């Protein structure tokens, strides 16, 4: 009897482990908006003469090993949101085979027609590459559809950050420029620093429109793999970016966008087995802040794009965790039934005819209980190893 009691006690203790595990692995932290103190919600005057975006999304690379699954979808969603919700006057797009090195550089060269009071946003969904010099300095590249991820060709076929800095930063006269890169990416040549939330009033908006800036926001650091499987079937970075844009009621600055994405993407990545992915943000030049101004009364296209498809949860499948909990529950039930059968067997009169049946029930339930408890323990160990707890 003491052995059954020990098994029963151990089983009941194990049953509390899944609940504790789920409690220690909360859903990714979602920060629903930034501080709203002093935010100007009405009568916002346009801070730019014209807003132009160049959106690039590449799934189908010439090199089959580089092909992606959700880059173009994310780019199309961002292009739609910029046009419908944020009133961009012109949204230029380059998808897949259109986004060759020559195609991208030609599109950037065509943007030299912009004027100083204009704003330019460039969104890139595809591969980024980082090479290291002999001095261990980082050289950053965007990988076009006909580019290469490694080897000597990477220096020739890709678009270097130096080229981006020269063409976008120096040749295009738009006063405010923002480059958003949904890729792991280094060699940004940026002025780093922890972003801080700006004040929010009309005077500040006018001042930001006056001061030039070229900012860069990327999905992760150069040594971090960026994750797919985010909200709406997009990458984690783009899904969360669309989420922040959907929550924007008046405007959001590049700095606010970076702060929100760093919190959300980092939490999403950490929930996936302690993976590390933190969006990087910095300024290549200038001291202003890019402003994304929502069009009054606009349709919330970002929200629609996030809810059209079933969101893909940011955490792993919890099959092992569920299996462990189920096995332990079955094991506990079997042990309890076996203990009850044994107790009735010992207390039943010899002439009742019940003991033989109780003996069979005791043995069967005990065997099932012990096997299920063992299976639950093994499943729990496996789930712990793969970070389902």
Long-range contacts (C-beta under 8 A, 24 or more apart in sequence): 1-342, 4-335, 4-338, 4-339, 4-342, 4-366, 5-339, 7-335, 7-369, 7-370, 7-373, 8-332, 8-335, 8-336, 8-339, 10-373, 11-328, 11-331, 11-332, 11-335, 11-369, 11-373, 12-332, 14-328, 14-373, 14-376, 14-377, 14-380, 15-325, 15-328, 15-329, 15-332, 17-328, 17-380, 18-321, 18-324, 18-325, 18-328, 18-380, 18-389, 21-321, 21-380, 21-383, 21-384, 21-388, 21-389, 22-321, 22-389, 24-389, 25-271, 25-315, 25-387, 25-388, 25-389, 27-271, 27-315, 28-264, 28-267, 28-268, 28-270, 28-271, 28-314, 28-315, 29-263, 29-264, 29-267, 30-264, 30-267, 31-260, 31-263, 31-264, 32-247, 33-247, 34-197, 34-256, 34-259, 34-260, 35-197, 37-200, 38-199, 38-200, 38-201, 39-200, 39-250, 40-200, 40-201, 40-202, 40-205, 40-250, 40-251, 41-249, 41-250, 42-250, 44-202, 44-205, 44-250, 44-251, 44-293, 45-202, 45-205, 46-293, 47-119, 47-205, 47-206, 47-208, 47-209, 47-291, 47-293, 48-117, 48-118, 48-119, 48-176, 48-209, 48-291, 48-293, 49-115, 49-117, 49-118, 50-89, 50-90, 50-114, 50-115, 50-117, 50-118, 50-119, 51-86, 51-87, 51-88, 51-89, 51-90, 51-118, 51-119, 51-121, 52-88, 52-89, 52-90, 52-91, 52-92, 52-111, 52-114, 52-118, 52-119, 52-120, 52-121, 52-174, 53-79, 53-82, 53-88, 53-90, 53-91, 53-92, 53-120, 53-121, 53-122, 53-123, 54-92, 54-93, 54-94, 54-107, 54-108, 54-111, 54-120, 54-121, 54-122, 54-123, 55-79, 55-82, 55-91, 55-92, 55-93, 55-94, 55-122, 55-123, 56-93, 56-94, 56-95, 56-99, 56-104, 56-122, 56-123, 56-124, 56-125, 56-126, 57-93, 57-94, 57-95, 57-96, 57-99, 57-125, 57-126, 58-95, 58-96, 58-99, 58-125, 58-126, 58-127, 58-143, 58-144, 58-145, 59-96, 60-96, 60-97, 60-145, 61-126, 61-127, 61-143, 61-145, 61-146, 61-147, 62-145, 62-146, 63-148, 63-149, 66-127, 66-143, 66-149, 68-126, 68-127, 69-228, 70-228, 70-233, 70-234, 70-235, 70-238, 71-125, 71-126, 71-182, 71-235, 72-96, 72-125, 73-233, 73-234, 74-125, 74-182, 74-234, 74-235, 74-238, 74-239, 75-123, 75-125, 77-232, 77-234, 77-238, 77-242, 77-302, 77-305, 78-123, 78-125, 78-238, 78-241, 78-242, 79-123, 80-301, 80-305, 81-242, 81-245, 81-301, 81-302, 81-305, 82-121, 84-295, 84-298, 84-299, 84-301, 85-245, 85-294, 85-295, 85-298, 85-299, 85-300, 85-301, 85-302, 86-245, 86-292, 86-293, 86-294, 86-295, 86-298, 87-293, 87-294, 87-295, 87-298, 88-121, 96-145, 97-145, 98-145, 99-126, 99-144, 99-145, 100-144, 100-145, 100-146, 101-144, 101-146, 101-147, 101-157, 101-158, 101-159, 103-144, 103-145, 104-142, 104-144, 104-159, 105-159, 105-163, 105-167, 108-167, 108-168, 108-172, 109-167, 109-171, 111-168, 111-172, 111-174, 112-171, 112-172, 112-173, 114-172, 114-173, 114-174, 115-173, 115-174, 116-173, 116-174, 116-175, 117-175, 117-209, 118-173, 118-174, 118-175, 118-176, 119-174, 119-175, 119-176, 119-177, 119-178, 119-290, 119-291, 120-168, 120-172, 120-174, 120-176, 120-177, 120-178, 121-177, 121-178, 121-180, 121-290, 121-292, 122-168, 122-177, 122-178, 122-179, 122-180, 123-180, 123-182, 124-179, 124-180, 124-181, 124-182, 124-183, 125-182, 125-183, 125-235, 125-238, 126-182, 126-183, 127-183, 128-181, 128-183, 128-184, 128-185, 128-186, 128-218, 129-154, 129-158, 129-185, 130-184, 130-185, 130-186, 130-187, 130-222, 131-155, 131-187, 137-187, 138-186, 138-187, 138-222, 139-187, 140-185, 140-186, 140-187, 140-188, 140-189, 140-222, 141-187, 142-181, 142-183, 142-185, 143-183, 161-187, 161-188, 161-189, 162-189, 165-189, 165-214, 165-284, 168-214, 169-214, 169-284, 169-285, 175-209, 175-212, 175-213, 175-288, 176-208, 176-209, 176-212, 176-213, 176-288, 176-290, 176-291, 177-213, 177-214, 177-215, 177-290, 178-214, 178-215, 178-216, 178-217, 178-254, 178-290, 179-214, 179-215, 179-216, 179-217, 180-216, 180-217, 180-218, 180-241, 181-216, 181-217, 181-218, 181-219, 182-218, 182-219, 182-226, 182-235, 182-237, 182-238, 183-218, 183-219, 183-220, 183-226, 184-218, 184-219, 184-220, 184-221, 184-222, 184-223, 184-224, 184-225, 184-226, 185-218, 185-219, 185-220, 185-222, 185-280, 186-221, 186-222, 186-223, 187-222, 188-216, 188-218, 188-280, 188-282, 188-284, 189-284, 190-216, 190-280, 190-282, 190-283, 190-284, 191-282, 191-283, 191-284, 192-282, 193-282, 195-255, 195-258, 195-259, 195-262, 195-281, 196-255, 197-255, 197-256, 197-259, 198-253, 198-255, 198-256, 198-289, 205-251, 205-291, 207-288, 208-253, 208-288, 208-289, 208-291, 209-288, 209-291, 210-288, 211-286, 211-287, 211-288, 212-285, 212-286, 212-287, 212-288, 213-283, 213-285, 213-286, 213-287, 213-288, 213-289, 213-290, 214-283, 214-284, 214-285, 214-286, 215-254, 215-281, 215-282, 215-283, 215-284, 215-286, 215-289, 215-290, 216-280, 216-281, 216-282, 216-283, 216-284, 217-254, 217-257, 217-258, 217-261, 217-279, 217-280, 217-281, 218-279, 218-280, 218-281, 219-265, 219-277, 219-279, 220-265, 220-277, 220-278, 220-279, 220-280, 221-278, 221-280, 224-276, 224-277, 224-278, 225-275, 225-277, 226-277, 227-268, 227-269, 227-272, 227-275, 227-277, 227-314, 229-312, 229-313, 229-314, 230-268, 230-312, 230-314, 231-306, 231-311, 231-312, 232-305, 232-306, 232-307, 232-308, 232-309, 232-311, 232-312, 233-309, 233-310, 233-311, 233-312, 236-265, 236-268, 236-269, 236-277, 236-314, 237-261, 237-265, 237-277, 237-279, 239-306, 239-311, 240-264, 240-265, 240-268, 242-302, 242-305, 242-306, 243-302, 243-306, 245-292, 245-302, 246-300, 246-302, 246-303, 246-306, 248-292, 248-294, 249-294, 250-293, 250-294, 251-291, 251-292, 251-293, 251-294, 252-291, 252-292, 253-289, 253-290, 253-291, 253-292, 254-281, 254-289, 254-290, 254-291, 254-292, 255-281, 255-289, 257-292, 268-314, 271-314, 271-315, 272-314, 272-315, 272-316, 272-387, 273-316, 273-386, 273-387, 274-387, 316-386, 316-387, 316-388, 317-388, 318-383, 318-388, 319-388, 320-379, 320-380, 320-382, 320-383, 320-386, 320-388, 321-379, 321-380, 321-383, 321-388, 321-389, 323-375, 323-376, 323-379, 323-383, 324-376, 324-377, 324-379, 324-380, 324-382, 324-383, 325-376, 326-376, 327-372, 327-373, 327-375, 327-376, 327-379, 328-372, 328-373, 328-376, 328-377, 328-380, 330-368, 330-369, 330-372, 330-376, 331-368, 331-369, 331-370, 331-371, 331-372, 331-373, 331-374, 331-375, 331-376, 332-369, 332-373, 333-369, 334-365, 334-366, 334-367, 334-368, 334-369, 334-370, 334-372, 335-365, 335-366, 335-369, 335-370, 335-373, 336-369, 337-361, 337-365, 337-369, 338-362, 338-363, 338-365, 338-366, 338-369, 341-365
